[in-house]
């Protein structure tokens, strides 16, 4: 009899312990779910903060007037420079030219060789442009694969000579495929426009240069063209 009662107490104790364990397990599971939700919310907040930091850094670069990759002035600073330079050219009566450069097939280079090589191409072309113009001129990065430069006191004929020199130097750049070690063939298309031949407003020069560049690219690129 005593043995039977003892067994009953043991069973009751075991059931009570089992229920307590289940309760603790459910409590831990609930707590874990809560922590996972909190963690996901924090991760979203971190992602938002990272995006804000990226946007702030981009804005700072813009305000600083510098392109982060190439080190050249950015489009914002270039536009201001073009406006003031053209006003001065009109006032003093000297020529001014605008040079627009597009790296041929840069997207194909990115796809075939990787974006790091594409960035290297941009940096080297930017260096080539900068070393091919005078200190008084302003080379800049306009957008993805387009670079631009103001050539002071330079007429259309003079700007064409500068553009052709730049095109030849770009074709001679020694950038190799990191996998095969083979040299990557690079070419560029350059369009030239000038004051007073193509207008006396920044937008006139920019639009005529873009139109000439697009036509040249449609014909295969790797050339220097003068705007109509």
Long-range contacts (C-beta under 8 A, 24 or more apart in sequence): 67-140, 67-141, 69-119, 69-122, 69-123, 69-141, 70-122, 70-123, 70-126, 70-141, 70-147, 71-126, 72-126, 72-129, 72-130, 72-139, 72-140, 72-141, 72-147, 73-138, 73-139, 73-140, 73-141, 74-140, 74-141, 75-140, 75-141, 75-142, 75-143, 77-140, 78-138, 78-140, 78-142, 78-148, 78-150, 79-202, 81-138, 81-140, 81-150, 82-150, 82-202, 82-205, 82-206, 83-202, 85-138, 85-150, 85-152, 86-195, 86-200, 86-201, 86-202, 86-205, 89-152, 89-153, 89-195, 90-195, 90-200, 94-152, 94-153, 95-153, 95-154, 95-155, 95-156, 95-158, 95-194, 95-195, 95-196, 96-150, 96-151, 96-152, 96-153, 96-154, 96-194, 96-195, 97-150, 97-151, 97-154, 97-155, 97-156, 97-158, 97-159, 97-192, 97-193, 97-194, 97-195, 98-148, 98-149, 98-150, 98-151, 98-159, 98-192, 98-193, 98-194, 98-205, 98-206, 98-209, 99-148, 99-149, 99-150, 99-151, 99-159, 99-162, 99-163, 99-166, 99-190, 99-191, 99-192, 99-209, 100-142, 100-146, 100-147, 100-148, 100-190, 100-191, 100-192, 100-193, 100-206, 100-209, 100-210, 100-212, 100-213, 101-125, 101-129, 101-146, 101-147, 101-148, 101-149, 101-163, 101-166, 101-188, 101-189, 101-190, 102-145, 102-146, 102-188, 102-189, 102-190, 102-213, 102-217, 102-221, 103-145, 103-146, 103-147, 103-170, 103-186, 103-188, 104-186, 104-187, 104-188, 104-189, 104-217, 104-221, 104-222, 105-187, 105-221, 106-144, 106-145, 107-145, 109-184, 109-186, 113-177, 113-178, 113-179, 113-184, 114-178, 117-175, 117-177, 117-178, 117-184, 120-175, 121-173, 121-175, 121-184, 121-186, 124-173, 124-175, 125-170, 125-173, 125-186, 125-188, 128-166, 128-169, 128-170, 128-173, 129-166, 132-162, 132-165, 132-166, 132-169, 133-162, 154-194, 155-194, 155-197, 156-192, 156-193, 156-194, 156-197, 156-226, 159-192, 159-194, 160-192, 160-224, 160-226, 163-190, 163-192, 163-224, 164-190, 164-224, 166-190, 167-222, 167-223, 167-224, 171-222, 187-221, 187-222, 188-221, 188-222, 189-213, 189-216, 189-217, 189-221, 189-222, 189-223, 189-224, 189-225, 190-223, 190-224, 190-225, 191-216, 191-224, 191-225, 191-226, 191-227, 192-224, 192-225, 192-226, 192-227, 193-226, 193-227, 198-227
